[in-house]
């Protein structure tokens, strides 16, 4: 064989080998390198505030079992929140304090909603300048037993008019107090037929101003009956009043169970 042909054959074999290697490298598994960027999470600074660990009604007493510290965003702090930095012994200081307004689970405890435990329960619930006055009620005069503490009521006075020579009964009804808050209801358990039990309130304690307390005391002496009418919770922001002249000024005269006329002012 001529040298030229041998050289061509060698070149062809080398070319075939290189082509095979190239094909194997192209068909092999590809290695993909994925670089994961590290995520940097920046947390807002927080502080511990005192919150209720359970819901508490009016008159409940605070203790370490119903309070706890909870992390709160520092930028969302509100004036009145109790922080662990400012009052580390707050749970001990507030132990035994009385709840003046309802507090719900997880709600921040504010000083405005609690009262000092040094006084009695009822006096601690009274705001400054207010008086607590009791009124006897029944199912008929107490909205069927649906009036509860913190509700708003009107006090309606019904009294009899004396008519010389007239045998028919004539009564006058007027709103004595309007939109006043109920502090407490004295309740007792009454057994009914069939083993059923119902809660009946016999006395309602109202939160009044000194002027309202005087008007109620006078009305209790002059009235034949005092009735409480339950108001909507939406009326809580309306001002309370204590005479008919400061509300509608209307007095209803009732004769033999029928309204005979409406007259302005108190009769």
SVG drawing of the C-alpha trace seen along z (x, -y; Angstrom):
<svg xmlns="http://www.w3.org/2000/svg" viewBox="-119 -72 124 74">
<polyline fill="none" stroke="black" stroke-width="0.4" points="0.0,0.0 1.2,-3.4 2.2,-5.8 -0.3,-8.4 -3.2,-6.0 -1.9,-5.0 -1.8,-8.7 -5.4,-9.3 -6.6,-6.2 -5.1,-7.4 -6.6,-10.9 -10.0,-9.3 -9.8,-7.2 -8.7,-10.1 -11.6,-12.2 -14.1,-9.4 -12.9,-9.1 -13.2,-12.8 -16.7,-12.8 -17.7,-10.0 -16.3,-11.8 -18.2,-14.9 -21.4,-13.0 -21.1,-11.4 -20.4,-14.7 -23.5,-16.2 -25.8,-13.3 -24.7,-13.1 -26.6,-14.6 -26.5,-18.3 -25.4,-19.9 -27.4,-23.0 -26.1,-25.2 -28.9,-27.1 -27.9,-29.8 -30.6,-30.6 -30.5,-34.2 -30.7,-34.5 -33.8,-36.3 -33.2,-38.8 -36.3,-39.3 -36.3,-42.5 -38.6,-42.3 -40.2,-45.4 -39.1,-46.0 -41.7,-44.9 -42.4,-45.3 -44.4,-43.3 -47.8,-44.7 -50.3,-43.5 -53.3,-41.8 -56.3,-39.7 -55.8,-36.0 -59.6,-35.5 -62.7,-37.5 -63.8,-39.4 -67.2,-40.9 -67.9,-44.0 -67.1,-43.5 -64.5,-40.7 -61.2,-40.9 -57.8,-40.9 -55.1,-38.2 -52.1,-36.7 -54.3,-33.9 -56.3,-36.3 -53.4,-38.5 -50.3,-37.8 -47.6,-39.6 -47.8,-39.6 -45.5,-40.9 -46.8,-44.0 -45.3,-46.1 -43.5,-49.0 -44.7,-51.3 -48.3,-50.5 -48.3,-51.3 -51.2,-53.4 -51.1,-55.7 -52.6,-53.9 -51.1,-50.4 -49.2,-48.9 -45.7,-47.8 -43.3,-45.5 -40.5,-48.0 -42.4,-50.8 -44.2,-48.7 -42.5,-45.3 -44.5,-44.7 -47.9,-45.6 -49.4,-42.2 -48.6,-42.3 -49.7,-45.9 -53.1,-45.3 -53.8,-42.0 -57.3,-42.3 -58.3,-45.4 -61.9,-45.5 -63.0,-45.5 -65.2,-48.6 -65.9,-47.9 -65.9,-44.5 -62.5,-43.3 -62.2,-40.6 -59.6,-37.9 -56.4,-39.3 -57.5,-42.9 -54.8,-45.2 -55.6,-46.1 -55.9,-49.9 -56.1,-51.7 -59.3,-53.4 -61.1,-50.0 -60.1,-48.9 -60.6,-50.4 -58.6,-50.3 -59.2,-47.3 -59.0,-49.3 -62.7,-50.2 -65.8,-48.1 -66.9,-46.6 -69.8,-48.9 -68.1,-52.1 -65.2,-51.2 -67.5,-50.8 -68.9,-54.3 -67.3,-57.2 -66.4,-60.3 -69.5,-62.5 -72.0,-59.6 -74.3,-58.0 -75.8,-54.4 -79.5,-54.3 -81.6,-51.1 -85.1,-50.7 -87.4,-47.8 -88.4,-46.0 -90.4,-42.9 -90.9,-41.0 -93.6,-43.5 -91.6,-46.6 -88.2,-45.4 -88.6,-44.6 -89.4,-40.9 -86.1,-40.2 -84.0,-41.1 -82.2,-44.1 -78.6,-43.4 -75.7,-45.3 -74.3,-48.0 -77.7,-48.3 -79.3,-51.7 -82.8,-52.3 -85.5,-55.0 -87.4,-55.2 -91.1,-55.8 -93.2,-57.1 -97.0,-56.4 -99.1,-58.2 -102.7,-58.5 -104.6,-61.8 -107.2,-62.6 -110.5,-63.6 -113.2,-65.0 -116.5,-63.3 -115.1,-61.1 -115.0,-57.4 -113.0,-56.6 -109.3,-56.1 -107.0,-58.6 -103.3,-58.2 -100.4,-60.3 -97.3,-58.8 -94.0,-60.6 -90.4,-59.9 -88.6,-60.6 -85.1,-59.5 -83.8,-59.0 -80.9,-56.9 -79.3,-56.0 -76.9,-53.1 -77.7,-50.0 -74.8,-49.2 -76.2,-45.9 -79.2,-43.7 -80.0,-41.8 -81.1,-38.4 -82.7,-35.4 -83.4,-31.9 -87.1,-31.0 -88.3,-27.4 -91.1,-26.8 -93.3,-23.9 -91.5,-21.1 -88.2,-21.8 -87.4,-24.8 -85.5,-27.6 -85.6,-31.3 -83.6,-34.3 -85.7,-37.1 -84.3,-40.5 -85.9,-42.2 -83.7,-45.4 -81.9,-47.4 -79.1,-49.7 -78.8,-52.8 -75.8,-55.1 -77.1,-58.7 -76.0,-62.2 -76.9,-63.8 -79.8,-65.7 -81.0,-62.5 -80.8,-60.7 -83.0,-63.4 -85.5,-63.2 -85.7,-59.4 -86.2,-59.6 -89.0,-62.0 -90.6,-59.9 -90.4,-56.8 -92.5,-58.6 -95.0,-60.1 -95.4,-57.4 -97.8,-54.5 -95.4,-52.5 -91.9,-53.0 -91.0,-51.0 -87.7,-50.5 -87.7,-50.4 -84.7,-48.9 -83.0,-51.1 -80.9,-50.1 -77.2,-49.8 -76.8,-52.4 -78.2,-55.0 -75.2,-54.7 -73.5,-57.8 -76.6,-60.0 -76.7,-62.2 -78.8,-61.1 -81.5,-63.4 -83.6,-63.4 -86.9,-65.3 -89.6,-65.2 -89.0,-68.9 -85.4,-68.0 -86.7,-65.2 -89.9,-65.3 -91.8,-67.3 -94.9,-65.1 -97.1,-63.7 -99.8,-61.1 -103.0,-61.2 -104.6,-57.7 -108.2,-57.3 -109.6,-53.8 -106.7,-52.3 -107.1,-54.7 -104.9,-57.7 -107.3,-60.7 -104.8,-63.5 -101.1,-64.5 -100.0,-67.6 -96.7,-69.3 -94.9,-69.8 -95.4,-67.8 -98.8,-67.6"/>
</svg>
